[in-house]
Amino acid sequence: MKRRYLLAALIFLTTVKGGAQPDKERMAAFEMRWPQATADQIIARVQAAIETITGQPLKRKPKFIALAAKALPARMALNVPDAPEFDVTFLRDYNELRIVNRELSVSVPPRAEMTEEEALKLARSFLGELAQRKLVDQRQFDWRRVDVASTWIGGGPAGGPESDKRRVEYRVTLRRVINGIEVANAGVRIAVHTTGVISGLRLGGVSVLSRVDKDGVEEPAGRGQWLHRQVSVEEAASRFRREVHPDGSTPTISWSRVMYVMPEGRPMAVVQPLYVVSYSLQFPSEGGSTVVSRRKTVGYSLMNPEERSIDLTPPMRPPEVEKGEKREEKGATNQSKRPSR
């Protein structure tokens, strides 16, 4: 099975606090793995997450739905007898837990919605509660890098302007950061319904083998190592402009940044930071119109200027609508364009 890149969202961030920053000419490669949780670990994680959302203890443990084989499948659905309003899915290959409040997903949002500032305050408090239950490590998150997006619902005549458009929820996304560099494949997303209730949660991703020194710098462990940077962001960006767009096309960059990205189809890898660009191409067509390509993602080495670029574009998949998904989702409301999980 091909692995997706979690450039979005689900999902941890590390910030260096009060200590010396690592040398800008040094960048670390870290050993990363996709943890393989056991059935008992998954159930315990689901129980802790649901109890955190509801604020109430569960008398009965969550149960797997139609789990007959001894080997755990890649995608597992769970039922929560004491909280049946929640749809729960665990993606074992990506170590990702997904929870959606089904009742809130179909409810009509209030006309007097909460503000984004209020939603962020609630999400920050909820993250602290998740940390108390050992579901996340707050030291691996930096709220200065938060992404805030929204889900909307609206009605109106077909082909005409929408009327009565309302925000359903805020989606607050944080990604893991290592010494100021985000990890694409690990993070947390907290959905805050405009009634002020936590309506969804996604968390998980790769694990990073590291240790934090006395100055707060995250040091590589295991097979990881410090490397000497050879390519600047400006040089990598210039290379993108030279190499990517075919004749007659114009690239439109959605976002670009230095990131750690776990290679596709690898259970373990030593991952170096890359200069990553998400973009689409515009092609002129007959009649003066413009054709826009599918969004693509490419990465460039910062250690070796001769190394070939890496295609990070996720494979095409048929459309999939999960229970509880909304009809319209908008990107970050007050952030610059960033990778979405």
C-alpha positions as CSV (number, residue, x, y, z in Angstrom):
1,M,0.0,0.0,0.0
2,K,1.3,3.4,-0.9
3,R,1.7,5.8,2.0
4,R,0.2,9.2,1.9
5,Y,2.0,12.3,2.8
6,L,0.4,14.1,5.7
7,L,1.0,17.6,4.4
8,A,-1.9,18.9,6.0
9,A,-2.7,18.4,8.8
10,L,-3.3,15.3,11.3
11,I,-1.3,15.9,12.2
12,F,3.4,17.4,16.3
13,L,5.7,20.4,16.6
14,T,8.9,21.0,18.5
15,T,10.1,24.5,19.4
16,V,13.4,25.3,20.9
17,K,12.7,27.3,24.1
18,G,15.1,29.5,26.0
19,G,18.3,27.8,24.7
20,A,20.8,28.1,22.0
21,Q,19.7,27.6,18.4
22,P,21.6,25.0,16.3
23,D,24.1,26.3,13.8
24,K,22.3,27.5,10.6
25,E,24.9,25.7,8.5
26,R,24.1,22.4,10.3
27,M,20.9,20.4,9.7
28,A,20.2,17.1,11.2
29,A,18.9,13.9,9.6
30,F,16.6,12.0,11.9
31,E,15.6,8.3,12.0
32,M,11.8,8.2,11.6
33,R,9.4,5.3,11.8
34,W,5.7,4.5,11.4
35,P,4.8,3.0,14.8
36,Q,2.7,-0.2,14.6
37,A,0.2,0.0,17.4
38,T,-1.3,-3.1,19.0
39,A,-5.1,-3.6,19.4
40,D,-4.9,-2.9,23.1
41,Q,-2.9,0.3,22.5
42,I,-5.4,1.5,19.9
43,I,-8.4,0.9,22.3
44,A,-6.6,2.7,25.1
45,R,-5.8,5.7,22.8
46,V,-9.4,5.9,21.6
47,Q,-10.7,5.7,25.2
48,A,-8.4,8.4,26.4
49,A,-9.3,10.7,23.4
50,I,-13.0,10.3,23.8
51,E,-12.9,10.9,27.5
52,T,-10.8,14.0,26.9
53,I,-13.4,15.3,24.4
54,T,-16.5,14.5,26.5
55,G,-15.0,15.2,29.9
56,Q,-16.6,12.0,31.1
57,P,-15.1,8.5,31.9
58,L,-16.3,5.6,29.8
59,K,-17.8,2.7,31.6
60,R,-17.4,0.4,28.6
61,K,-14.3,0.2,26.5
62,P,-14.4,1.1,22.8
63,K,-14.7,-2.0,20.5
64,F,-13.5,-2.8,17.0
65,I,-16.2,-3.2,14.4
66,A,-16.0,-6.4,12.3
67,L,-12.5,-7.2,13.4
68,A,-12.3,-11.0,13.0
69,A,-8.8,-11.7,11.7
70,K,-5.8,-11.9,14.1
71,A,-3.8,-9.6,11.9
72,L,-4.9,-6.0,12.2
73,P,-6.0,-4.4,8.9
74,A,-4.7,-1.1,7.6
75,R,-8.0,0.7,8.4
76,M,-10.1,-0.1,11.5
77,A,-13.4,1.3,12.6
78,L,-14.3,1.4,16.3
79,N,-17.5,1.7,18.2
80,V,-17.8,3.6,21.5
81,P,-20.9,2.2,23.3
82,D,-21.0,5.0,25.9
83,A,-20.6,7.7,23.2
84,P,-22.3,6.4,20.0
85,E,-22.3,9.9,18.4
86,F,-18.6,9.5,17.6
87,D,-17.3,7.9,14.4
88,V,-13.8,6.5,15.1
89,T,-11.2,5.3,12.6
90,F,-7.6,4.3,13.1
91,L,-5.3,4.1,10.1
92,R,-2.6,1.7,11.3
93,D,-0.1,2.3,8.5
94,Y,0.0,6.0,9.3
95,N,-0.4,5.7,13.1
96,E,-3.4,8.1,12.8
97,L,-6.5,8.3,14.9
98,R,-9.5,10.1,13.5
99,I,-12.6,11.0,15.5
100,V,-15.7,12.8,14.3
101,N,-18.8,13.8,16.2
102,R,-21.5,12.6,13.8
103,E,-24.3,14.5,15.5
104,L,-22.5,17.8,15.3
105,S,-21.5,17.2,11.7
106,V,-25.2,17.3,10.6
107,S,-26.4,19.9,13.0
108,V,-27.2,23.5,12.0
109,P,-24.6,25.9,13.3
110,P,-25.7,28.9,15.4
111,R,-26.1,32.3,13.8
112,A,-24.0,33.8,16.6
113,E,-20.7,31.9,16.1
114,M,-17.6,31.9,18.3
115,T,-14.7,33.9,17.1
116,E,-11.4,32.5,15.8
117,E,-9.6,33.8,18.9
118,E,-12.1,31.9,21.1
119,A,-11.7,28.7,19.0
120,L,-7.9,28.9,19.4
121,K,-8.1,29.4,23.1
122,L,-10.4,26.3,23.4
123,A,-8.1,24.3,21.1
124,R,-5.0,25.2,23.2
125,S,-6.8,24.2,26.4
126,F,-7.9,20.9,24.8
127,L,-4.3,20.2,23.7
128,G,-3.2,20.6,27.3
129,E,-5.8,18.0,28.3
130,L,-4.5,15.6,25.6
131,A,-1.0,16.1,27.0
132,Q,-2.1,15.3,30.5
133,R,-3.4,11.9,29.2
134,K,-0.1,11.3,27.4
135,L,-1.7,11.4,24.0
136,V,0.6,14.2,22.8
137,D,3.7,16.0,24.0
138,Q,3.1,19.8,24.2
139,R,6.8,20.4,23.8
140,Q,6.5,19.2,20.2
141,F,4.1,22.0,19.2
142,D,4.6,25.7,18.4
143,W,1.4,27.8,18.4
144,R,3.2,30.4,16.3
145,R,3.0,28.0,13.4
146,V,-0.7,27.1,13.8
147,D,-3.0,26.8,10.8
148,V,-6.6,27.8,11.1
149,A,-9.1,26.8,8.4
150,S,-12.9,26.7,8.4
151,T,-15.8,24.5,7.2
152,W,-18.8,26.2,5.9
153,I,-22.4,25.4,5.1
154,G,-24.7,27.4,3.0
155,G,-27.8,27.3,0.8
156,G,-29.2,29.1,-2.2
157,P,-30.5,28.6,-5.8
158,A,-28.4,26.4,-8.1
159,G,-25.9,28.6,-10.0
160,G,-26.8,31.6,-8.0
161,P,-25.2,33.3,-5.0
162,E,-25.2,31.5,-1.7
163,S,-27.5,32.7,1.0
164,D,-27.4,32.0,4.8
165,K,-23.8,30.9,4.6
166,R,-22.5,29.9,8.1
167,R,-19.3,28.6,9.5
168,V,-19.7,25.1,10.9
169,E,-16.3,24.6,12.6
170,Y,-12.7,25.9,12.9
171,R,-10.0,23.3,12.1
172,V,-6.9,24.0,14.1
173,T,-3.8,22.2,12.7
174,L,-0.3,21.9,14.2
175,R,2.6,19.9,12.9
176,R,5.6,18.6,14.7
177,V,8.7,20.8,14.5
178,I,12.3,19.8,14.9
179,N,14.6,22.7,15.7
180,G,12.3,25.1,13.8
181,I,11.6,22.7,10.8
182,E,8.2,21.2,10.4
183,V,7.6,17.4,9.9
184,A,5.1,16.8,7.1
185,N,3.9,13.4,8.3
186,A,3.1,14.1,12.0
187,G,0.7,16.4,13.7
188,V,-2.7,17.1,15.3
189,R,-5.9,18.6,14.0
190,I,-8.5,19.8,16.4
191,A,-12.0,20.6,15.1
192,V,-13.9,23.2,17.1
193,H,-17.6,23.5,16.4
194,T,-18.9,27.0,16.5
195,T,-21.0,26.1,19.5
196,G,-17.8,25.9,21.4
197,V,-17.6,22.1,21.5
198,I,-14.7,19.9,20.2
199,S,-16.3,18.2,17.2
200,G,-13.3,16.2,15.8
201,L,-9.8,15.1,16.3
202,R,-7.0,13.7,14.2
203,L,-3.6,12.9,15.6
204,G,-0.6,10.7,15.0
205,G,2.1,10.2,12.4
206,V,5.7,9.2,12.3
207,S,7.9,8.9,15.4
208,V,11.2,10.6,15.5
209,L,14.2,9.1,17.3
210,S,15.9,12.0,19.0
211,R,17.0,13.5,22.3
212,V,16.9,17.0,23.6
213,D,20.2,18.5,25.0
214,K,20.6,20.9,27.9
215,D,20.2,23.9,25.5
216,G,16.9,22.7,24.2
217,V,18.2,21.5,20.8
218,E,16.8,18.3,19.5
219,E,19.8,16.0,18.7
220,P,19.6,13.0,16.3
221,A,19.8,9.6,17.8
222,G,20.0,6.1,16.4
223,R,21.0,6.3,12.7
224,G,20.5,10.1,12.6
225,Q,23.4,12.5,12.2
226,W,24.3,16.1,11.8
227,L,24.9,17.2,8.3
228,H,26.5,20.3,6.7
229,R,24.1,22.4,4.6
230,Q,25.3,23.0,1.1
231,V,22.2,24.6,-0.6
232,S,20.4,27.8,0.5
233,V,16.6,28.2,0.1
234,E,17.2,30.9,-2.5
235,E,19.4,28.4,-4.6
236,A,16.8,25.7,-4.2
237,A,14.0,28.1,-5.3
238,S,16.0,29.2,-8.3
239,R,16.5,25.5,-9.3
240,F,12.7,25.0,-9.0
241,R,12.1,27.9,-11.4
242,R,14.6,26.5,-13.9
243,E,13.5,22.8,-13.8
244,V,9.8,22.4,-13.1
245,H,7.6,24.1,-15.7
246,P,7.4,22.7,-19.2
247,D,7.4,25.0,-22.3
248,G,4.4,27.3,-22.4
249,S,3.3,26.7,-18.8
250,T,3.4,29.1,-15.8
251,P,3.9,27.7,-12.3
252,T,1.7,28.9,-9.5
253,I,3.2,28.2,-6.1
254,S,0.7,27.4,-3.3
255,W,3.4,27.2,-0.7
256,S,7.1,26.5,-0.2
257,R,9.1,25.7,2.8
258,V,11.9,23.6,4.4
259,M,10.3,20.4,5.8
260,Y,11.1,16.8,6.9
261,V,9.1,14.4,4.7
262,M,9.0,10.7,5.3
263,P,9.6,8.8,2.1
264,E,6.7,6.9,0.5
265,G,6.4,3.2,1.2
266,R,9.2,3.0,3.8
267,P,8.5,1.7,7.3
268,M,11.7,3.4,8.5
269,A,14.1,6.0,7.0
270,V,16.8,8.5,7.9
271,V,15.1,11.7,6.8
272,Q,16.9,14.9,5.8
273,P,15.1,18.3,5.5
274,L,14.1,19.2,2.0
275,Y,13.1,22.4,0.3
276,V,9.5,21.5,-0.6
277,V,7.3,23.3,-3.1
278,S,3.6,22.7,-3.7
279,Y,2.5,24.1,-7.1
280,S,0.2,23.8,-10.1
281,L,0.9,24.6,-13.8
282,Q,-1.2,26.9,-16.0
283,F,-1.3,26.1,-19.7
284,P,-2.8,28.4,-22.3
285,S,-5.4,26.6,-24.5
286,E,-7.5,27.4,-27.6
287,G,-9.9,30.2,-27.3
288,G,-7.8,32.1,-24.8
289,S,-8.8,30.0,-21.8
290,T,-6.3,28.5,-19.3
291,V,-5.9,24.9,-18.2
292,V,-4.7,24.3,-14.6
293,S,-2.9,21.1,-13.7
294,R,-3.4,19.0,-10.6
295,R,-1.5,20.2,-7.6
296,K,2.0,18.7,-7.4
297,T,4.7,18.6,-4.8
298,V,8.4,18.4,-5.3
299,G,11.4,18.4,-2.9
300,Y,15.0,19.5,-3.3
301,S,18.0,18.4,-1.2
302,L,19.7,21.1,0.9
303,M,22.8,18.9,1.3
304,N,23.7,18.0,-2.3
305,P,23.1,20.5,-5.1
306,E,23.5,17.6,-7.7
307,E,20.9,15.3,-6.1
308,R,17.8,14.7,-8.2
309,S,14.6,16.3,-7.1
310,I,12.0,14.1,-5.4
311,D,8.4,13.9,-6.5
312,L,6.3,14.1,-3.4
313,T,2.9,14.2,-5.1
314,P,0.5,11.8,-3.5
315,P,-0.9,9.1,-5.8
316,M,-4.4,9.7,-7.3
317,R,-7.2,8.1,-5.4
318,P,-10.9,7.9,-6.1
319,P,-13.0,10.4,-4.2
320,E,-13.8,9.3,-0.6
321,V,-16.3,10.9,1.6
322,E,-16.0,10.0,5.3
323,K,-18.9,10.1,7.7
324,G,-19.1,13.5,9.2
325,E,-17.3,15.4,6.5
326,K,-18.8,18.7,5.6
327,R,-19.8,20.0,2.2
328,E,-17.3,22.9,1.9
329,E,-13.9,23.5,3.4
330,K,-11.9,26.7,3.2
331,G,-8.2,27.1,3.8
332,A,-6.4,29.1,6.4
333,T,-8.3,32.2,7.4
334,N,-5.5,34.4,8.6
335,Q,-2.3,32.5,7.7
336,S,-0.1,32.5,4.7
337,K,-0.5,29.6,2.4
338,R,0.9,26.5,4.1
339,P,0.8,22.7,3.6
340,S,-2.5,21.3,4.8
341,R,-2.7,18.0,6.4
